[in-house]
Amino acid sequence: MNAQYKKGFVYFICLVSAMGGLLFGYDWVVIGGAKPFYEPYFGITDDNTMRAVAMSVALLGCLVGAMIAGVLADKYGRKRLLIVAALVFFFSSLSTGMADYFVIFVISRFIGGIAIGLAADVSPMYIAEIAPRSVRGKLVSLNQLTTVLGILSAQIVNMLIAESVAPDATVADIAASWNGTMGWRWMFYAVCFPSFLFFVLVFFIPESPRWLIQKGNERQAMIALERIGNREYALAECAGYRESDAEAKKHGKGAVKQLFSKKMRLVLSIGLVIAVFQQWCGINVIFNYAQEIFQAAGYGVSDILMNIVVTGIANLIFTFVAIFTVEKLGRKKLILIGSGGLLFIYSILAWCYFVHASGIFMIILVVCAIGLYAMSLGPIAWVLLSEIFPNAVRGVAMAVCTGALWVASFLLTYTFPFLNSELGTGGTFLLYTFICLLGFLFTLKYIPETKGKSLEDLEKELVK
């Protein structure tokens, strides 16, 4: 009998786990559409510091969530942490929408960021651990697909909720309008519905067999594996997990000590660089600061909301490109295509801002940049992070790398208003161009190809 897995059940498991990505994407981007309305409500339109705090505080929560996710996932399991993330998403979204004071709004966004950090760390880790090696890259990319669907959902919901804004509307007019008093609240409330669905569905998926083996619960691991595939599949996978776990225990070090040991230096460096580069390539300012970017290109508030949806559609379409090419072209080639393409587009975009170009050509450039990101750095960074680390340190390693990712994201988001003010939009994109050049060169020299290799084979190749 050949070792086989049950395709339908495997996809169901991975899609449920990837709902963490859906909530991550929605909660992360919803603030961009709500921004033109909650800022007048709270009276912070002329305060760059408060505006930056409102936009970036969730990313500090992401950092906290990511840093505790690894330890908690290793101690309590991947499934339980997904349940916790669903609950935190639900209650933080509710409290954000109900906020009547700016400090409550900020605290609620911070707590929502914790949920994002948990989901961003645990969802791809769980999928990588449970997916058969032949489709692992594609299934981990599902998490990015649901993240992109979450982003697009937030953009569409924002556009549908917001009433039309007159071109000559003042800040006071917006603050007194339905958009300024209630509209932005419903943009945050909307995430409560998928949060509850995620909470319910997680109870129907198994715990990670790799984690169960690590905890010495081989019987439950076999039960989980036999739900995923036939008995031969379960026996073969269980044997591989057991060998990897025994090798880790033989060295007698805790996960943190192993991660920061000399032999892990290269793989940890690769993980940290790819995590930071995914953020510092600059694409996420387009989602979070679309208002400023499109205003600089000559668009009004209502047009901006439509343009944001266009970028979300491009993000979705090109994520499908990543899913269907990640096992064919491989991870490294896709990152090279993405970073090289962004380098080229950003240089043109920077020049356009310097000469005060405006109109549809600017939208085309932004859409092309988002498309390149969506088929490369967006999903592939998460695939690589979930693949390159040994089983014994994966939870802690993912926490460290996603922690670095959220620090990078916070710095990117917090600094954009100041960079945009001092350097102009053109100068800011020129800075991102230089970062993309560095990322391209690092990828070319150091990042390995991981497609078609088991996690245990990758451990033998990368950790020496």
NUVOKE-523969 format. One record per residue (C-alpha): residue in three letters; residue number from 1; x, y, z. Coordinates in pm, 1 decimal. Each point is the difference from the previous one (the first is absolute). Layout:
N
PT    aa     i         px         py         pz
PT   Ala   NUM          X          Y          Z
...
***
This chain:
464
PT    aa     i         px         py         pz
PT   Met     1        0.0        0.0        0.0
PT   Asn     2      136.6      344.6      -94.2
PT   Ala     3       20.6      276.7      253.1
PT   Gln     4     -284.1      237.3      -91.6
PT   Tyr     5     -165.0      300.9      157.4
PT   Lys     6     -367.0      103.7       -9.7
PT   Lys     7        8.4      307.5     -219.9
PT   Gly     8     -343.5      135.1       96.6
PT   Phe     9       60.3      -23.9      373.9
PT   Val    10      350.7      145.9      -27.2
PT   Tyr    11     -135.1      300.6     -190.4
PT   Phe    12     -280.1       42.4      255.3
PT   Ile    13      252.1        0.2      288.5
PT   Cys    14      225.8      249.3     -172.3
PT   Leu    15     -286.0      230.7     -103.8
PT   Val    16     -133.1        8.5      356.7
PT   Ser    17      344.2       81.8      135.5
PT   Ala    18       45.8      256.8     -274.9
PT   Met    19     -307.9      187.0      125.5
PT   Gly    20      248.1      146.0      246.5
PT   Gly    21      153.4      162.2     -307.9
PT   Leu    22     -341.7      131.5     -108.1
PT   Leu    23      -50.6      173.6      334.1
PT   Phe    24      362.1      116.0        0.1
PT   Gly    25      -47.7      162.6     -343.8
PT   Tyr    26     -332.3      164.9       84.1
PT   Asp    27       99.6      135.1      340.2
PT   Trp    28      334.0      120.6     -130.9
PT   Val    29     -137.8      199.7     -295.3
PT   Val    30     -344.8      111.8      117.0
PT   Ile    31      156.1      298.9      172.5
PT   Gly    32      118.3      141.3     -333.4
PT   Gly    33     -358.7       47.6     -120.8
PT   Ala    34     -123.6      117.1      338.9
PT   Lys    35      285.2      251.5       31.1
PT   Pro    36     -164.2      295.0     -185.3
PT   Phe    37     -294.9      -24.2      242.7
PT   Tyr    38      130.0      -93.1      346.8
PT   Glu    39      272.7      268.1      -17.7
PT   Pro    40     -255.0      285.7      -21.8
PT   Tyr    41     -213.9     -172.0      266.4
PT   Phe    42      290.3       -8.9      247.2
PT   Gly    43      135.6      338.4     -114.8
PT   Ile    44      348.2     -121.6      -99.4
PT   Thr    45       13.2      102.0     -368.8
PT   Asp    46      276.4      256.4       61.6
PT   Asp    47      204.4     -204.1      247.2
PT   Asn    48      253.1     -222.1     -180.8
PT   Thr    49      103.6     -170.8      323.5
PT   Met    50     -353.6     -103.4       98.3
PT   Arg    51      -79.1     -104.3     -357.4
PT   Ala    52      311.7     -216.5       -7.2
PT   Val    53      -87.1     -151.1      340.2
PT   Ala    54     -352.0      -87.9     -117.3
PT   Met    55      133.3     -167.0     -314.9
PT   Ser    56      294.1     -183.3      155.0
PT   Val    57     -105.5      -99.2      354.0
PT   Ala    58     -156.4     -322.9     -127.1
PT   Leu    59      342.8      -94.6     -131.6
PT   Leu    60      142.0       24.0      351.9
PT   Gly    61     -276.8     -240.6       99.5
PT   Cys    62      107.4     -221.9     -289.8
PT   Leu    63      350.4       -3.1      144.4
PT   Val    64     -130.5     -107.7      341.4
PT   Gly    65     -221.5     -265.5     -157.8
PT   Ala    66      281.7     -134.8     -213.7
PT   Met    67      247.1      -13.0      290.0
PT   Ile    68     -236.2     -194.0      228.0
PT   Ala    69     -139.6     -218.8     -279.3
PT   Gly    70      306.4     -221.9      -31.7
PT   Val    71       26.4      -77.1      370.5
PT   Leu    72     -375.0      -53.3       39.0
PT   Ala    73      -25.1     -209.1     -318.7
PT   Asp    74      284.1     -223.8      117.1
PT   Lys    75     -153.8      -37.3      347.1
PT   Tyr    76     -374.5      -23.5      -70.3
PT   Gly    77      -15.4      -99.4     -366.7
PT   Arg    78      -82.7      171.1     -327.6
PT   Lys    79     -375.6      -67.9        7.6
PT   Arg    80      -66.2      158.8      339.9
PT   Leu    81      183.7      313.9     -101.6
PT   Leu    82     -212.5       32.9     -314.3
PT   Ile    83     -308.2      -12.3      223.8
PT   Val    84      142.1      275.0      221.2
PT   Ala    85       82.5      213.6     -305.5
PT   Ala    86     -360.2      -28.1     -125.0
PT   Leu    87     -136.2      120.6      335.3
PT   Val    88      242.7      292.1       20.0
PT   Phe    89      -91.2      106.4     -356.0
PT   Phe    90     -368.4       -0.8       93.7
PT   Phe    91       19.3      206.2      318.5
PT   Ser    92      266.0      246.8     -119.4
PT   Ser    93     -199.8       81.7     -314.9
PT   Leu    94     -311.5       53.3      209.3
PT   Ser    95      177.1      234.5      242.7
PT   Thr    96      170.5      194.8     -282.1
PT   Gly    97     -333.1       72.6     -163.7
PT   Met    98     -155.2      101.3      335.1
PT   Ala    99      282.5      238.3       94.7
PT   Asp   100     -112.2      354.4       83.2
PT   Tyr   101      342.7      111.4      122.6
PT   Phe   102      326.8      -10.5     -191.1
PT   Val   103      182.8     -183.7      280.7
PT   Ile   104     -259.9     -282.1      -10.9
PT   Phe   105       36.7      -13.8     -377.2
PT   Val   106      379.0      -31.0       30.3
PT   Ile   107      -17.1     -269.1      272.5
PT   Ser   108     -253.4     -200.0     -203.4
PT   Arg   109      218.9       18.5     -310.1
PT   Phe   110      297.1     -117.4      205.5
PT   Ile   111     -196.6     -304.0      123.8
PT   Gly   112     -116.0      -70.9     -355.9
PT   Gly   113      365.0        8.1     -102.0
PT   Ile   114       72.6     -276.2      250.9
PT   Ala   115     -254.7     -217.3     -182.5
PT   Ile   116      165.2       82.8     -333.8
PT   Gly   117      340.1      -98.1      142.7
PT   Leu   118     -136.8     -331.3      128.5
PT   Ala   119     -175.0      -87.2     -326.4
PT   Ala   120      288.8      111.3     -222.4
PT   Asp   121      237.4     -222.4      195.8
PT   Val   122     -209.5     -310.0       67.6
PT   Ser   123     -212.4      -39.8     -316.1
PT   Pro   124      288.7      -48.1     -249.8
PT   Met   125      195.4     -205.1      256.8
PT   Tyr   126     -294.5     -235.9       50.1
PT   Ile   127      -57.3      -38.4     -375.0
PT   Ala   128      370.0      -69.1      -68.2
PT   Glu   129        6.3     -266.5      270.4
PT   Ile   130     -313.5     -178.9     -116.0
PT   Ala   131       24.4       31.5     -380.8
PT   Pro   132      152.8     -277.3     -217.4
PT   Arg   133      336.7      108.3     -138.5
PT   Ser   134     -112.7      -12.8     -367.5
PT   Val   135     -255.9      276.8       56.6
PT   Arg   136      143.7      174.2      306.5
PT   Gly   137       98.5      321.2     -178.5
PT   Lys   138     -340.9       24.8     -167.9
PT   Leu   139     -187.4      -63.0      325.2
PT   Val   140      208.1      244.2      205.7
PT   Ser   141      -69.7      251.5     -277.6
PT   Leu   142     -371.0      -53.1       72.1
PT   Asn   143       61.3      194.4      319.5
PT   Gln   144      120.7      293.0     -208.6
PT   Leu   145     -299.9      -43.7     -231.1
PT   Thr   146     -241.6       29.2      291.2
PT   Thr   147      202.4      296.6      130.3
PT   Val   148      -44.2      167.8     -337.2
PT   Leu   149     -371.5      -88.5        1.2
PT   Gly   150      -19.0      162.3      343.5
PT   Ile   151      170.9      311.1     -136.5
PT   Leu   152     -235.9       16.1     -298.8
PT   Ser   153     -302.5      -65.3      224.9
PT   Ala   154       99.4      291.6      223.1
PT   Gln   155       44.4      225.1     -302.5
PT   Ile   156     -338.6      -95.5     -148.2
PT   Val   157     -179.5       24.2      336.1
PT   Asn   158      154.9      342.6       59.3
PT   Met   159     -114.2      119.7     -341.5
PT   Leu   160     -354.8     -138.2       45.1
PT   Ile   161      -39.9      143.1      350.0
PT   Ala   162      137.3      347.4      -75.8
PT   Glu   163     -244.3      251.4     -140.2
PT   Ser   164      115.6      224.6     -284.3
PT   Val   165      221.5      289.3      110.5
PT   Ala   166      -33.1      331.3     -182.7
PT   Pro   167      327.5      122.0     -157.0
PT   Asp   168      -22.7      327.5      196.4
PT   Ala   169      -86.9     -165.1      336.2
PT   Thr   170      191.3      145.1      294.6
PT   Val   171      136.8     -194.7      296.9
PT   Ala   172     -290.7      134.1      207.5
PT   Asp   173     -248.8     -117.3     -264.0
PT   Ile   174      146.4     -352.3        4.2
PT   Ala   175        6.0      -11.8      381.6
PT   Ala   176     -371.0       90.5       13.7
PT   Ser   177     -101.8     -240.5     -279.3
PT   Trp   178     -122.6     -358.6       36.7
PT   Asn   179      346.4     -113.0     -116.8
PT   Gly   180      163.4      193.4      282.6
PT   Thr   181     -239.7     -103.7      275.7
PT   Met   182     -103.9     -358.1      -84.3
PT   Gly   183      141.3     -119.4     -334.6
PT   Trp   184      353.9      -65.7      119.9
PT   Arg   185     -138.1     -197.2      297.5
PT   Trp   186     -181.0     -249.2     -224.9
PT   Met   187      321.6      -49.6     -198.1
PT   Phe   188      151.3     -149.3      318.4
PT   Tyr   189     -317.0     -180.1      115.8
PT   Ala   190      -11.6     -197.7     -325.5
PT   Val   191      294.8     -224.5       99.4
PT   Cys   192     -200.3     -144.0      292.1
PT   Phe   193     -193.3     -230.1     -234.4
PT   Pro   194      296.7     -190.1     -155.2
PT   Ser   195      169.6       -4.5      342.9
PT   Phe   196     -289.5     -198.2      147.1
PT   Leu   197       -5.0     -238.8     -298.8
PT   Phe   198      374.9      -59.0       36.6
PT   Phe   199      -44.8      -72.3      371.3
PT   Val   200     -261.4     -268.8      -75.8
PT   Leu   201      184.2     -167.9     -289.1
PT   Val   202      333.7      -36.4      183.4
PT   Phe   203     -164.0     -260.6      225.7
PT   Phe   204      -34.6     -227.6     -305.9
PT   Ile   205      370.7      -16.1      -91.7
PT   Pro   206      266.3     -224.0      162.1
PT   Glu   207      298.2      112.3      202.3
PT   Ser   208      334.2        8.2     -185.7
PT   Pro   209      142.2     -357.4       -2.7
PT   Arg   210      352.7      139.8        9.4
PT   Trp   211      -80.5      185.9      323.2
PT   Leu   212     -164.2     -312.4      147.5
PT   Ile   213      314.5     -205.6      -73.5
PT   Gln   214      212.8      271.7      156.3
PT   Lys   215     -213.0      -30.0      314.4
PT   Gly   216       34.3     -379.3        3.5
PT   Asn   217     -361.5      -64.9     -100.6
PT   Glu   218       59.9     -238.1     -289.0
PT   Arg   219     -341.0     -167.9       28.2
PT   Gln   220     -186.5      328.7      -57.3
PT   Ala   221      244.2       89.0     -278.2
PT   Met   222      -83.3     -325.1     -179.5
PT   Ile   223     -372.6       66.5       40.5
PT   Ala   224       43.8      346.8     -152.6
PT   Leu   225      214.8     -133.8     -285.1
PT   Glu   226     -248.4     -277.2      -79.1
PT   Arg   227     -269.0      267.2      -34.6
PT   Ile   228      227.1      172.1     -252.0
PT   Gly   229      114.0     -309.9     -194.9
PT   Asn   230        3.3     -378.3       -3.2
PT   Arg   231      187.8     -208.5      255.4
PT   Glu   232      317.4      -28.9     -207.6
PT   Tyr   233        6.1      377.0      -36.7
PT   Ala   234      -45.5       38.2      375.8
PT   Leu   235      277.4     -249.1       82.0
PT   Ala   236      246.1      161.1     -244.0
PT   Glu   237      -67.0      353.1      122.9
PT   Cys   238        9.2     -101.8      364.8
PT   Ala   239      338.1     -170.2      -49.2
PT   Gly   240      143.6      316.8     -153.7
PT   Tyr   241     -131.1      218.0      282.9
PT   Arg   242      135.5     -243.5      258.9
PT   Glu   243      348.1        4.4     -155.0
PT   Ser   244        6.0      380.8      -11.1
PT   Asp   245     -120.1       28.1      360.0
PT   Ala   246      255.6     -255.9      121.8
PT   Glu   247      280.3      188.5     -174.9
PT   Ala   248     -104.4      324.0      169.8
PT   Lys   249      -22.8     -158.7      344.4
PT   Lys   250      340.5     -162.4      -44.3
PT   His   251      165.6      342.1        9.0
PT   Gly   252     -164.4       66.8      336.3
PT   Lys   253      -62.7      370.9      -55.8
PT   Gly   254     -316.1      200.3       34.9
PT   Ala   255     -157.3      150.4     -309.9
PT   Val   256      131.3      350.7       70.6
PT   Lys   257      357.7     -119.3       57.3
PT   Gln   258      -12.7     -211.7     -314.0
PT   Leu   259     -135.8      288.1     -207.3
PT   Phe   260      281.8      235.1      102.9
PT   Ser   261      275.3     -261.0      -23.3
PT   Lys   262      280.1       37.9     -252.5
PT   Lys   263     -130.5     -266.9     -237.7
PT   Met   264     -333.8      184.1      -29.5
PT   Arg   265      160.4      335.5      -82.0
PT   Leu   266      -50.3      -18.0     -378.5
PT   Val   267     -358.3     -124.6        2.3
PT   Leu   268     -100.8      252.1      268.5
PT   Ser   269      161.6      283.4     -197.6
PT   Ile   270     -189.1     -105.6     -313.1
PT   Gly   271     -326.0       -9.3      193.5
PT   Leu   272       52.3      343.3      154.8
PT   Val   273      100.9      165.9     -327.1
PT   Ile   274     -289.2     -142.7     -201.0
PT   Ala   275     -245.8      102.3      275.4
PT   Val   276      128.8      358.8       15.5
PT   Phe   277       33.2       31.3     -377.4
PT   Gln   278     -362.6     -107.1      -51.5
PT   Gln   279      -99.8      316.6      188.7
PT   Trp   280      275.9      245.4      -91.1
PT   Cys   281      -54.8      -55.6     -371.2
PT   Gly   282     -264.3      267.6       64.7
PT   Ile   283     -313.8     -145.9     -156.4
PT   Asn   284     -201.2        6.2      320.3
PT   Val   285        0.6      379.0       21.7
PT   Ile   286     -222.5       -9.0     -308.4
PT   Phe   287     -262.2     -192.4      198.5
PT   Asn   288       32.4      197.9      321.2
PT   Tyr   289       61.3      347.3     -147.1
PT   Ala   290     -196.9      -25.6     -324.6
PT   Gln   291     -164.2      334.4       81.1
PT   Glu   292      331.5      190.2       -6.0
PT   Ile   293      144.7     -193.3     -295.9
PT   Phe   294     -304.9       43.9     -223.0
PT   Gln   295      -57.9      360.2      111.6
PT   Ala   296      356.8       72.7     -112.7
PT   Ala   297     -104.3     -144.6     -338.5
PT   Gly   298     -299.1      237.4      -18.4
PT   Tyr   299     -296.5     -206.3      129.6
PT   Gly   300     -281.2       91.6      243.1
PT   Val   301     -129.6     -207.3      296.1
PT   Ser   302     -278.7     -187.9     -183.5
PT   Asp   303      229.6      -76.4     -296.3
PT   Ile   304      264.5     -119.7      243.1
PT   Leu   305     -236.1     -261.7      147.4
PT   Met   306      -66.7     -136.3     -350.4
PT   Asn   307      372.1        1.4      -85.8
PT   Ile   308       70.9     -194.5      319.5
PT   Val   309     -244.2     -271.2     -113.8
PT   Val   310      179.0      -15.7     -337.7
PT   Thr   311      330.5      -62.0      178.7
PT   Gly   312     -168.4     -269.6      210.7
PT   Ile   313     -127.1     -178.1     -311.7
PT   Ala   314      350.4        5.6     -148.6
PT   Asn   315      134.4     -134.7      328.7
PT   Leu   316     -246.9     -290.7      -16.8
PT   Ile   317       60.9      -87.7     -366.5
PT   Phe   318      376.7       -9.5       33.8
PT   Thr   319      -16.1     -204.1      321.2
PT   Phe   320     -155.8     -273.8     -215.6
PT   Val   321      305.8       33.3     -225.8
PT   Ala   322      219.7      -72.4      303.6
PT   Ile   323     -207.8     -303.7       99.0
PT   Phe   324       27.0     -153.1     -346.2
PT   Thr   325      369.3       77.8      -51.1
PT   Val   326      156.4      -55.1      344.4
PT   Glu   327       49.8     -374.0      -62.6
PT   Lys   328      108.3       54.6     -362.2
PT   Leu   329      231.0      300.5        8.9
PT   Gly   330      101.7      -42.9      363.1
PT   Arg   331       30.4      242.3      289.6
PT   Lys   332      332.7      164.2      -83.8
PT   Lys   333      -83.1       84.2     -360.3
PT   Leu   334     -331.0      159.4       97.8
PT   Ile   335      168.6      222.1      259.3
PT   Leu   336      258.6      107.8     -258.9
PT   Ile   337     -276.6       83.1     -248.5
PT   Gly   338     -191.6      196.0      264.2
PT   Ser   339      288.8      198.2      145.1
PT   Gly   340      147.0       74.7     -344.5
PT   Gly   341     -338.0      108.0     -134.3
PT   Leu   342      -70.5      226.3      298.5
PT   Leu   343      343.8      155.9      -41.0
PT   Phe   344      -89.9       93.7     -358.7
PT   Ile   345     -356.6      122.0       70.0
PT   Tyr   346       93.3      202.6      309.2
PT   Ser   347      267.4      186.9     -191.9
PT   Ile   348     -261.3      103.9     -260.5
PT   Leu   349     -257.2       80.8      269.4
PT   Ala   350      249.5      218.8      187.5
PT   Trp   351       79.9      191.8     -318.8
PT   Cys   352     -373.4       53.0      -67.0
PT   Tyr   353      -48.6      150.8      344.3
PT   Phe   354      304.7      222.9      -45.1
PT   Val   355     -145.8      143.8     -324.8
PT   His   356     -352.9       18.3      151.2
PT   Ala   357     -156.6     -250.8     -238.7
PT   Ser   358     -359.5      -98.2       74.1
PT   Gly   359     -290.7     -204.4     -132.5
PT   Ile   360      -49.9     -355.3     -121.3
PT   Phe   361      369.9      -67.0      -74.0
PT   Met   362       75.1       28.4      372.8
PT   Ile   363     -275.9     -250.6       78.8
PT   Ile   364      145.9     -242.3     -256.8
PT   Leu   365      345.2       23.4      159.7
PT   Val   366     -139.8      -57.6      349.6
PT   Val   367     -206.7     -298.2     -121.2
PT   Cys   368      306.2     -152.2     -171.0
PT   Ala   369      203.1       38.7      320.3
PT   Ile   370     -272.8     -167.5      205.9
PT   Gly   371      -28.8     -279.1     -256.5
PT   Leu   372      371.6      -74.0       17.3
PT   Tyr   373       -8.0       -0.4      379.5
PT   Ala   374     -306.0     -226.1        8.0
PT   Met   375      166.5     -265.0     -217.0
PT   Ser   376      331.9       10.1      181.8
PT   Leu   377       95.9      157.3      332.4
PT   Gly   378     -354.8        4.5      139.8
PT   Pro   379      -58.6     -377.5        8.9
PT   Ile   380      349.7     -139.0      -55.0
PT   Ala   381      151.4      160.9      308.8
PT   Trp   382     -254.6     -187.7      215.3
PT   Val   383       65.1     -323.5     -190.4
PT   Leu   384      374.7       25.4       59.9
PT   Leu   385      -37.1       93.0      366.9
PT   Ser   386     -222.9     -300.9       59.2
PT   Glu   387      242.2     -234.9     -180.5
PT   Ile   388      360.2       83.0       81.3
PT   Phe   389       12.6      -57.7      376.8
PT   Pro   390       40.4     -339.6      173.9
PT   Asn   391     -306.3     -144.0      169.4
PT   Ala   392      148.2       36.6      351.0
PT   Val   393       39.4      378.2      -33.9
PT   Arg   394     -270.0       85.4     -254.4
PT   Gly   395     -239.3      156.8      250.1
PT   Val   396      265.0      222.3      158.2
PT   Ala   397      163.7       75.1     -335.5
PT   Met   398     -330.7      106.2     -153.9
PT   Ala   399      -61.6      220.9      303.9
PT   Val   400      340.5      169.0      -33.4
PT   Cys   401      -32.6       52.2     -375.9
PT   Thr   402     -361.3      115.5        3.3
PT   Gly   403       94.1      223.3      293.1
PT   Ala   404      268.6      155.2     -220.4
PT   Leu   405     -256.6       26.7     -280.3
PT   Trp   406     -240.1      195.8      219.0
PT   Val   407      275.3      228.5      132.1
PT   Ala   408       88.7       70.7     -363.4
PT   Ser   409     -368.5       53.5      -83.7
PT   Phe   410      -42.7      237.9      294.4
PT   Leu   411      304.7      203.7     -104.1
PT   Leu   412     -120.3        8.8     -361.4
PT   Thr   413     -351.2      111.6       96.5
PT   Tyr   414      102.0      242.3      274.7
PT   Thr   415      270.6      173.4     -203.8
PT   Phe   416     -195.2       46.5     -325.5
PT   Pro   417     -181.5      324.4      101.9
PT   Phe   418      332.3      152.7      104.5
PT   Leu   419      193.3     -129.1     -304.3
PT   Asn   420     -279.7      116.1     -227.4
PT   Ser   421        9.9      343.3      162.8
PT   Glu   422      381.3       36.0      -11.0
PT   Leu   423       97.6     -187.3     -319.6
PT   Gly   424     -325.1       22.9     -191.5
PT   Thr   425     -176.2     -304.6     -143.0
PT   Gly   426      260.6      -26.4     -276.9
PT   Gly   427      293.9        1.3      241.1
PT   Thr   428     -169.2     -257.8      221.2
PT   Phe   429      -49.7     -240.8     -291.2
PT   Leu   430      359.5       58.0     -106.2
PT   Leu   431      103.7     -124.5      345.7
PT   Tyr   432     -214.2     -312.1      -48.4
PT   Thr   433      169.0      -48.7     -338.8
PT   Phe   434      340.2      -24.0      169.7
PT   Ile   435     -134.9     -249.4      256.7
PT   Cys   436     -135.0     -219.4     -283.0
PT   Leu   437      346.0        0.0     -160.4
PT   Leu   438      155.9     -124.3      324.7
PT   Gly   439     -270.8     -266.9       34.3
PT   Phe   440       58.0     -121.4     -355.8
PT   Leu   441      376.5      -36.6       57.6
PT   Phe   442      -48.6     -182.9      332.1
PT   Thr   443     -249.8     -242.6     -156.0
PT   Leu   444      234.2      -70.1     -289.3
PT   Lys   445      287.1      -93.4      230.9
PT   Tyr   446     -148.6     -155.5      314.5
PT   Ile   447     -359.3     -122.6      -27.9
PT   Pro   448      -27.3     -373.3      -82.5
PT   Glu   449     -259.9     -171.1     -216.5
PT   Thr   450     -236.5     -209.0      213.6
PT   Lys   451     -260.1     -133.2     -241.5
PT   Gly   452      -57.5     -376.8       -6.6
PT   Lys   453      200.4      -66.2      318.0
PT   Ser   454     -136.4     -137.3      326.7
PT   Leu   455       40.6      211.8      311.1
PT   Glu   456      231.7     -266.4      138.7
PT   Asp   457      218.0        6.8     -317.4
PT   Leu   458       18.5      379.4       21.1
PT   Glu   459      116.3      -27.7      359.3
PT   Lys   460      290.5     -225.2     -107.5
PT   Glu   461       89.9      237.6     -284.5
PT   Leu   462      -16.6      334.0      184.0
PT   Val   463      110.9      -85.2      353.5
PT   Lys   464      355.6     -128.8        5.4
***
